[in-house]
Amino acid sequence: MSKLILTHEVSGLGAPGDVVEVKNGYGRNYLIPQGFAVRWTRGGEKQVEQIKAARAARELATLEEAQALKAALENTKVTLTVKAGAEGRLFGSVKTADVAEAVAAAGLGSLDKRKIELPNAIKVVGEHEATIRLRDELSATITLQVVAAK
């Protein structure tokens, strides 16, 4: 087991600034090369404080604002226009960045694509759901209407 400091949010593991213990291979082969974490050192405690301060500044200011955004997101159907074939199969798939752009285009504000989770790959037109982590304890589920470009 190796001790790491997360520099990015990793779903199911933790948020930036968290000190986690993971299996050696997971840390060495995935988290560190991808830039999601750095090795924990005694001097790293200062780095943890800086990461947590930056995270707090980026996080939605209050729980009330986050709940208002959640209500707005869940009451709006977000439409994505993508290239598709004859039977409604997409050329490629919908990415989290595409969802973030569609939410911004719908006038619901800008979201970090790393906070958006797609339960499974979206490869056909139709209605799909995505989960957006607004705060540690608050998530919103949005409805995506994927339509073919004409």
C-alpha positions as CSV (number, residue, x, y, z in Angstrom):
1,M,0.0,0.0,0.0
2,S,1.2,3.5,-0.8
3,K,0.2,6.8,0.6
4,L,-0.7,9.5,-2.0
5,I,-2.1,13.1,-2.0
6,L,-4.9,13.5,-4.6
7,T,-4.5,16.6,-6.8
8,H,-7.7,16.0,-8.8
9,E,-11.1,14.4,-7.9
10,V,-11.1,10.7,-8.4
11,S,-14.5,9.1,-8.4
12,G,-14.9,6.6,-5.6
13,L,-11.6,7.5,-4.0
14,G,-11.6,11.2,-2.9
15,A,-11.3,14.9,-3.6
16,P,-8.3,17.1,-4.2
17,G,-6.2,17.4,-1.1
18,D,-7.2,14.1,0.4
19,V,-4.5,11.8,1.6
20,V,-5.4,8.2,0.5
21,E,-3.8,4.8,0.8
22,V,-4.0,2.8,-2.4
23,K,-2.4,-0.4,-3.8
24,N,1.1,0.2,-5.1
25,G,0.2,-0.6,-8.8
26,Y,-2.9,1.6,-8.9
27,G,-0.8,4.6,-7.6
28,R,2.3,3.9,-9.6
29,N,0.6,2.9,-12.9
30,Y,-2.5,5.1,-13.0
31,L,-2.9,7.9,-10.5
32,I,0.6,9.4,-10.6
33,P,1.2,9.2,-14.4
34,Q,-2.3,10.7,-15.1
35,G,-1.5,13.6,-12.7
36,F,-4.3,12.7,-10.4
37,A,-2.0,12.3,-7.4
38,V,1.5,12.9,-6.0
39,R,3.5,10.8,-3.5
40,W,2.9,11.7,0.2
41,T,5.9,13.2,2.0
42,R,6.3,14.9,5.3
43,G,6.7,18.2,3.5
44,G,3.5,17.5,1.5
45,E,1.3,18.7,4.3
46,K,1.8,22.3,3.1
47,Q,0.8,21.2,-0.3
48,V,-2.4,19.5,1.1
49,E,-3.4,22.9,2.7
50,Q,-2.9,24.7,-0.7
51,I,-4.9,22.1,-2.6
52,K,-7.8,22.3,-0.1
53,A,-7.8,26.1,-0.2
54,A,-8.0,26.1,-4.0
55,R,-10.8,23.5,-3.9
56,A,-12.8,25.5,-1.4
57,A,-12.5,28.6,-3.6
58,R,-13.8,26.6,-6.7
59,E,-16.6,24.9,-4.8
60,L,-20.0,26.5,-4.9
61,A,-20.1,29.1,-2.2
62,T,-23.1,27.9,-0.2
63,L,-25.3,24.9,0.1
64,E,-28.3,27.1,-0.8
65,E,-26.8,28.1,-4.1
66,A,-26.0,24.4,-4.8
67,Q,-29.5,23.4,-4.0
68,A,-30.9,26.1,-6.3
69,L,-28.6,25.0,-9.1
70,K,-29.7,21.3,-8.5
71,A,-33.4,22.3,-8.8
72,A,-32.7,24.2,-12.0
73,L,-30.7,21.4,-13.5
74,E,-33.2,18.7,-12.7
75,N,-36.2,20.7,-14.0
76,T,-34.6,21.4,-17.4
77,K,-34.1,19.0,-20.3
78,V,-30.7,19.6,-21.8
79,T,-30.5,19.1,-25.6
80,L,-27.4,17.8,-27.3
81,T,-27.1,17.9,-31.1
82,V,-24.7,15.3,-32.5
83,K,-23.8,13.6,-35.8
84,A,-25.6,10.3,-36.1
85,G,-26.2,7.6,-38.7
86,A,-29.4,6.3,-40.2
87,E,-30.5,4.2,-37.3
88,G,-29.7,6.8,-34.7
89,R,-26.3,5.5,-33.8
90,L,-23.8,8.2,-33.1
91,F,-20.5,8.7,-34.8
92,G,-18.4,8.3,-31.6
93,S,-20.0,9.0,-28.2
94,V,-21.1,11.8,-26.0
95,K,-18.3,13.0,-23.7
96,T,-18.6,14.9,-20.4
97,A,-17.2,18.0,-22.1
98,D,-20.1,17.9,-24.5
99,V,-22.5,17.7,-21.6
100,A,-20.8,20.7,-19.9
101,E,-21.1,22.7,-23.2
102,A,-24.8,21.8,-23.6
103,V,-25.6,22.8,-20.0
104,A,-23.8,26.2,-20.6
105,A,-25.7,26.7,-23.9
106,A,-29.0,26.0,-22.0
107,G,-28.2,29.0,-19.8
108,L,-27.6,27.0,-16.6
109,G,-24.1,28.1,-15.9
110,S,-20.7,26.6,-16.5
111,L,-19.8,23.2,-15.0
112,D,-16.5,21.4,-14.6
113,K,-16.5,18.4,-16.9
114,R,-14.7,16.4,-14.2
115,K,-17.8,16.8,-12.0
116,I,-20.1,15.1,-14.6
117,E,-20.5,11.3,-14.5
118,L,-22.1,9.4,-17.3
119,P,-23.4,6.0,-16.0
120,N,-22.7,4.3,-19.4
121,A,-21.5,5.4,-22.8
122,I,-24.0,7.4,-24.8
123,K,-23.9,6.0,-28.4
124,V,-27.5,6.4,-29.6
125,V,-29.9,9.3,-29.9
126,G,-32.7,9.5,-27.3
127,E,-33.1,10.4,-23.6
128,H,-30.2,9.7,-21.2
129,E,-29.3,10.6,-17.7
130,A,-26.1,12.1,-16.3
131,T,-25.1,12.8,-12.7
132,I,-23.4,16.1,-11.7
133,R,-21.6,16.3,-8.3
134,L,-22.3,19.9,-7.1
135,R,-20.7,19.5,-3.6
136,D,-19.4,16.5,-1.7
137,E,-22.8,15.7,-0.3
138,L,-25.0,17.0,-3.1
139,S,-25.5,15.6,-6.7
140,A,-28.0,16.4,-9.4
141,T,-29.4,14.1,-12.1
142,I,-30.1,15.8,-15.4
143,T,-32.0,14.5,-18.4
144,L,-30.1,14.7,-21.7
145,Q,-32.0,14.7,-24.9
146,V,-29.6,13.6,-27.6
147,V,-30.8,14.4,-31.1
148,A,-29.2,13.9,-34.6
149,A,-27.8,16.8,-36.5
150,K,-29.6,17.5,-39.7
